[in-house]
Protein backbone atom coordinates (compact mmCIF):
# COMPACT_ATOMS: atom_id res chain seq x y z
CA UNK A 1 0.00 0.00 0.00
CA UNK A 2 1.42 3.38 -0.92
CA UNK A 3 0.77 6.48 1.12
CA UNK A 4 0.79 10.11 0.09
CA UNK A 5 3.81 12.18 1.02
CA UNK A 6 3.11 14.40 4.00
CA UNK A 7 4.28 18.01 4.06
CA UNK A 8 5.78 17.86 0.57
CA UNK A 9 4.47 20.45 -1.88
CA UNK A 10 4.56 19.55 -5.55
CA UNK A 11 3.48 22.39 -7.88
CA UNK A 12 2.34 19.89 -10.54
CA UNK A 13 2.44 16.15 -11.06
CA UNK A 14 5.77 14.90 -12.39
CA UNK A 15 5.70 14.79 -16.20
CA UNK A 16 7.77 12.80 -18.67
CA UNK A 17 7.88 12.55 -22.46
CA UNK A 18 7.18 9.00 -23.62
CA UNK A 19 7.26 8.32 -27.37
CA UNK A 20 6.82 12.04 -28.02
CA UNK A 21 3.79 12.38 -25.73
CA UNK A 22 3.83 14.21 -22.41
CA UNK A 23 2.61 11.84 -19.71
CA UNK A 24 2.37 11.46 -15.98
CA UNK A 25 1.88 8.34 -13.88
CA UNK A 26 -0.77 7.16 -11.49
CA UNK A 27 1.92 7.32 -8.78
CA UNK A 28 2.60 11.00 -9.51
CA UNK A 29 -1.15 11.72 -9.51
CA UNK A 30 -1.55 10.01 -6.13
CA UNK A 31 1.32 12.04 -4.67
CA UNK A 32 0.11 15.33 -6.18
CA UNK A 33 -3.46 14.97 -4.90
CA UNK A 34 -2.47 13.36 -1.58
CA UNK A 35 -4.33 10.13 -2.34
CA UNK A 36 -3.45 6.50 -1.83
CA UNK A 37 -2.14 4.97 -5.05
CA UNK A 38 -4.53 2.02 -4.72
CA UNK A 39 -7.46 4.48 -4.68
CA UNK A 40 -6.15 6.27 -7.78
CA UNK A 41 -5.90 2.87 -9.51
CA UNK A 42 -9.53 2.13 -8.57
CA UNK A 43 -10.60 5.49 -10.01
CA UNK A 44 -8.69 4.85 -13.24
CA UNK A 45 -10.15 1.37 -13.62
CA UNK A 46 -13.65 2.73 -13.03
CA UNK A 47 -13.11 5.40 -15.70
CA UNK A 48 -11.74 2.88 -18.18
CA UNK A 49 -14.82 0.71 -17.70
CA UNK A 50 -17.11 3.66 -18.57
CA UNK A 51 -15.34 5.41 -21.45
CA UNK A 52 -15.01 4.35 -25.10
CA UNK A 53 -12.19 1.90 -25.73
CA UNK A 54 -10.83 4.24 -28.44
CA UNK A 55 -10.17 6.87 -25.75
CA UNK A 56 -8.82 4.58 -23.06
CA UNK A 57 -6.52 2.70 -25.43
CA UNK A 58 -4.57 5.83 -26.36
CA UNK A 59 -4.73 7.72 -23.05
CA UNK A 60 -4.37 5.11 -20.27
CA UNK A 61 -1.34 2.85 -20.60
CA UNK A 62 -1.08 0.03 -18.05
CA UNK A 63 2.44 -0.46 -16.76
CA UNK A 64 4.31 -1.73 -13.69
CA UNK A 65 6.74 -0.29 -11.18
CA UNK A 66 8.97 -1.78 -8.50
CA UNK A 67 7.98 -0.74 -4.98
CA UNK A 68 10.36 -0.11 -2.06
CA UNK A 69 10.19 -3.82 -1.15
CA UNK A 70 11.24 -4.90 -4.63
CA UNK A 71 7.76 -6.13 -5.56
CA UNK A 72 6.22 -5.43 -8.97
CA UNK A 73 3.05 -3.37 -8.70
CA UNK A 74 0.55 -2.08 -11.29
CA UNK A 75 0.46 1.56 -12.38
CA UNK A 76 -0.70 3.63 -15.34
CA UNK A 77 0.92 6.17 -17.63
CA UNK A 78 -1.60 8.90 -18.38
CA UNK A 79 -1.76 11.43 -21.19
CA UNK A 80 -2.87 14.98 -20.48
CA UNK A 81 -6.42 14.06 -21.49
CA UNK A 82 -6.46 11.02 -19.19
CA UNK A 83 -5.03 13.08 -16.33
CA UNK A 84 -7.62 15.82 -16.84
CA UNK A 85 -10.51 13.38 -17.01
CA UNK A 86 -9.30 11.63 -13.86
CA UNK A 87 -8.58 14.84 -11.91
CA UNK A 88 -11.98 16.35 -12.74
CA UNK A 89 -13.52 13.55 -10.67
CA UNK A 90 -11.36 14.18 -7.60
CA UNK A 91 -12.43 16.24 -4.60
CA UNK A 92 -10.46 18.20 -2.03
CA UNK A 93 -8.51 21.45 -1.96
CA UNK A 94 -5.80 20.41 -4.43
CA UNK A 95 -8.41 19.08 -6.86
CA UNK A 96 -10.45 22.26 -6.59
CA UNK A 97 -7.33 24.35 -7.20
CA UNK A 98 -6.57 22.29 -10.32
CA UNK A 99 -10.13 22.68 -11.62
CA UNK A 100 -10.11 26.44 -11.07
CA UNK A 101 -6.74 26.76 -12.84
CA UNK A 102 -8.08 24.71 -15.74
CA UNK A 103 -11.16 26.96 -16.02
CA UNK A 104 -8.98 30.10 -15.80
CA UNK A 105 -6.68 28.86 -18.57
CA UNK A 106 -9.67 27.93 -20.74
CA UNK A 107 -11.22 31.37 -20.24
CA UNK A 108 -7.94 33.12 -21.13
CA UNK A 109 -7.60 31.03 -24.30
CA UNK A 110 -11.19 31.86 -25.22
CA UNK A 111 -10.55 35.59 -24.66
CA UNK A 112 -7.40 35.50 -26.79
CA UNK A 113 -9.18 33.69 -29.61
CA UNK A 114 -12.07 36.18 -29.43
CA UNK A 115 -9.64 39.11 -29.70
CA UNK A 116 -8.08 37.58 -32.82
CA UNK A 117 -11.40 37.70 -34.66
CA UNK A 118 -12.81 40.83 -36.29
CA UNK A 119 -16.62 40.75 -36.30
CA UNK A 120 -17.04 42.01 -39.92
CA UNK A 121 -14.44 39.82 -41.64
CA UNK A 122 -13.67 36.13 -41.43
CA UNK A 123 -11.02 35.35 -38.84
CA UNK A 124 -7.50 34.69 -40.09
CA UNK A 125 -6.32 31.09 -39.95
CA UNK A 126 -4.60 30.31 -36.68
CA UNK A 127 -1.04 29.20 -37.12
CA UNK A 128 -0.80 27.79 -33.62
CA UNK A 129 -3.28 27.26 -30.80
CA UNK A 130 -3.21 29.65 -27.88
CA UNK A 131 -1.28 28.04 -25.05
CA UNK A 132 -0.89 29.05 -21.44
CA UNK A 133 1.22 27.94 -18.52
CA UNK A 134 -0.81 27.44 -15.34
CA UNK A 135 1.06 27.58 -12.03
CA UNK A 136 -0.12 27.08 -8.48
CA UNK A 137 2.17 28.26 -5.68
CA UNK A 138 2.36 26.73 -2.20
CA UNK A 139 -0.36 29.13 -0.99
CA UNK A 140 -2.78 27.90 -3.66
CA UNK A 141 -2.51 31.09 -5.72
CA UNK A 142 -3.18 30.41 -9.40
CA UNK A 143 -1.30 32.29 -12.10
CA UNK A 144 -1.45 31.86 -15.86
CA UNK A 145 0.74 33.30 -18.58
CA UNK A 146 0.93 32.86 -22.34
CA UNK A 147 3.63 30.48 -23.54
N, C-alpha and C positions, 0 to 999 in steps of 0.2 A: 504494500500500500504506500503510495507516495503522499507526501503532505506538502501544503503550500509553504513557501519560505515566509518566515515572520520577520517583519521590520525591514524587508528589502524592497526598495522602490525601483520598479522597472518602468521607464517611460513608454515603452511599447514592447509587444512580444518580440522575441528574438526572431529575426528573419534570415533566410538563406536563399541563394539562387540555385535552383535544381533544374537542370536541363533548360536553362534560359527563363524559368518561371520563378518569380519571387514566392517563397513559401514560408510557413511557420509550422511548428509541430504541436501536437496535442499537449505535449509536456510544457512547451512555452506558454500555451494558452492557459493551462492550469496554473502555472506560476504567476502569470500576469494578472489573472482574475482572482487569485487566492482560493482556488478550488482544488479538491482532490482530483488527481489524474483519473482515477477510476470513474469518477462522476462525469468528467469531461468525455471520457470514452463512451459512457452510457448515452450522453446527449448526442454525440456524433452518430452512434449506431441508430438511435431513434430517428434522427434527421435522415440518415441514409435510407431507412425503411419507408420514409414518407415522400421522398423527392424522386423525380424521374432518374432512371439509371444513367441517362445521357449526361446529366449534371453531376451525379455522384462519381461516375467513372473518371471524369477529368479533373475533379476538384478535391476529392478525398482519396488519398493514397495510403492504403494500409502498409505499415512497416513494423519493424521491431527495434528495440533498444536493449542494451544491457544495463540492468539496475546495479545499485551499489553492492549487492550480494553476488553479482556475476550471473544472475538469472536473466533469461531472455523474456522480455515483456512486450505486449502489443502497444502500438502507438499509431498515429496518423500524421502524414504530411498534408497540410491544408493550403490551398491557394487563397488568394485574397478574397475571392467570392465565397469559398467555404468558410473562411474565418469570419467574414461579415455575417453570413447566414447563421452561424453558430452563436456568435457574440450577441446578435440581436435577440436571442432567446434567453440570455443570462440576465440575472437581476443583481442588485447590489450597487454600491457607490461607484466602483470602477467600471462596471457595465454601463451605468447611467452616464458617466463621463464620456465613455467611448461613443455611446449613441448620440449624445449632444454634439460631440466633435464631428461625427459623421454628418449630422444634419447641418451644422455650421458650414462644413466644407461643401456640401451639396448646394446650399443656398448661395455661397460665394461663387461657385462655378456657374450657377444659373444666372446670377447677376452679371457676371463677366460675359456670358454668351448673349444675354439680352442687350448689353451695351454694344456688342459687335454688330448688331442688326439695326439697319435704318428702316423705319416703318414704311417708307414710300418706295424703296427699291429692294430687290431680292438680296438676301444676305450673301456676303462673299463666302466662297468655300473655305472651310476651316482647314488649315494645314496641320494643326496638331490640337488635340483636345486640351481644354483648360485643366491644369493640374495644380494641386495645392498640397503643401506639407502641413499636417495637423500635429501639434505637439501638446502634451499635457504635462505640466510641471508637477513637482511633488506636493503642491498645495491644491492640485486639481484645476488649475487655471488653464483654459484652453486657448491656444493661439493658432492661427492659420496664416500662411503666407504663400504667395504664388511661387511655383518652382521656376 
